[in-house]
Amino acid sequence: MVRLALLLLVLPLAACAIESPSATAPETASDTTTLTVAAAASLTDAMTDLAEQFEERYPNIDVRLNFAASGTLQRQIEQQAPVDVFASAAQKPMDELERQGLVDPETRRVFAANRIVVVVPQESEVSLKSLDELKTPEIDRLAMGNPDTVPAGRYAKQALEAAQLYGELETAQTLVFAENVRQVLAYVEQNSVDAAIVYQTDAAISDRVRVAFPIPADFSEPIRYPIAVVGQSEEPEAARSFVEFVAGSESQAILDKYGFLTGD
C-alpha cells in the first residue's frame, strides 16, 4: 500500500534550554511531503504500484491516491480540490482543465494507452463475436460507463454509434450506466448484467469475467492517458518529479504488467 506516514521529530528539552528567549525556535516540522494524485479509476492497480515504486525512490514523499471517473476528478479540480497531479483516462478532461489554466501544460505527458473490449460473466454461455450481436435477445442488459463523465463510457458510446447500435440499444433500455469503469466491471462479476464494455486492463484483473471480443481500435477515438501537474499544487517540484517518473521509460514495465499499451 502507498504510505501516508507522518514523521514527528521530538526535540530534547535540554536543547531548548540553552536558547535565549529571543532565539528562533528549532524547526519541528517533518521534512516529509504529501503529494495528492487524482487518477482515473482504470489506473487503480497500476498507479498504486507506480506510487509505491516512486516512494521507494523518494522516501521523503508520501503519495495519496484518489481514484474516480476522469470527469468527476476534473470537476473536483475545477472546484479547487487540493490536488497536485491529475492522471486522466482521456484527453478531453485534461484539455478542458488546460483551457481553464488549471494544469501546467509544460508538464503534460501521455504515459499509457488502452483499448476497450466486450466482456461477459465467466460462466455465461453467451457467445459474442461482434458488436452487432449485442442486440440479440440474450443481451438484455449491457453495462458501460456514463458517457458524460466516464471516458470508457464515451469510448463505448462512440463504438456503438460507429456500429449504428447506440440509439437502438438506448431505446430498448438495454444500456446500464455506471459512474466509473470499475463499477461496470463489478456489474459483470456479480452477474447483474449480461455483458459490458470495459478496458482490456480491467478485464485482465478479474477471473470472474471473460473477454468476448475486442472492439476495433478505429471505432473510437484513440484511448490515451495524459498526466500533468495541477496548477494550484502546493508541491510543484514533487509533483513534477512524480509526472516524470510515471511518464518515464522505466515505469513502462509496470504499466505493461497491468496490460496498458505504450502511450506513443
Residue, then its C-alpha position, 0 to 999 in steps of 0.5 A: m500500500v502507498r504510505l501516508a506516514l507522518l514523521l514527528l521529530v521530538l526535540p530534547l528539552a535540554a536543547c531548548a534550554i540553552e536558547s535565549p528567549s529571543a532565539t528562533a525556535p528549532e524547526t519541528a516540522s517533518d521534512t516529509t511531503t504529501l503529494t495528492v494524485a487524482a487518477a482515473a479509476s482504470l489506473t487503480d492497480a497500476m498507479t498504486d504500484l507506480a506510487e509505491q515504486f516512486e516512494e521507494r525512490y523518494p522516501n521523503i514523499d508520501v503519495r495519496l491516491n484518489f481514484a474516480a471517473s476522469g470527469t468527476l476528478q476534473r470537476q473536483i479540480e475545477q472546484q479547487a480540490p487540493v490536488d497536485v497531479f491529475a492522471s486522466a483516462a482521456q484527453k478531453p478532461m485534461d484539455e478542458l482543465e488546460r483551457q481553464g489554466l488549471v494544469d501546467p501544460e509544460t508538464r503534460r505527458v501521455f504515459a499509457a494507452n488502452r483499448i476497450v473490449v466486450v466482456v461477459p460473466q465467466e460462466s455465461e454461455v453467451s457467445l459474442k463475436s461482434l458488436d452487432e450481436l449485442k442486440t440479440p435477445e440474450i443481451d438484455r442488459l449491457a453495462m458501460g460507463n456514463p458517457d458524460t463523465v466516464p471516458a470508457g463510457r464515451y469510448a463505448k458510446q462512440a463504438l456503438e454509434a460507429a456500429q449504428l447500435y447506440g440509439e437502438l440499444e438506448t431505446a430498448q433500455t438495454l444500456v446500464f450506466a455506471e459512474n466509473v469503469r470499475q463499477v461496470l466491471a463489478y456489474v459483470e462479476q456479480n452477474s447483474v448484467d449480461a455483458a459490458i464494455v470495459y478496458q482490456t486492463d480491467a478485464a485482465i484483473s478479474d477471473r470472474v469475467r471473460v473477454a468476448f471480443p475486442i472492439p476495433a481500435d478505429f471505432s473510437e477515438p484513440i484511448r490515451y492517458p495524459i498526466a500533468v501537474v495541477g496548477q494550484s499544487e502546493e508541491p510543484e517540484a514533487a509533483r513534477s518529479f512524480v509526472e516524470f517518473v510515471a511518464g518515464s521509460e522505466s515505469q513502462a514495465i509496470l504499466d505493461k504488467y497491468g496490460f496498458l499499451t505504450g502511450d506513443 
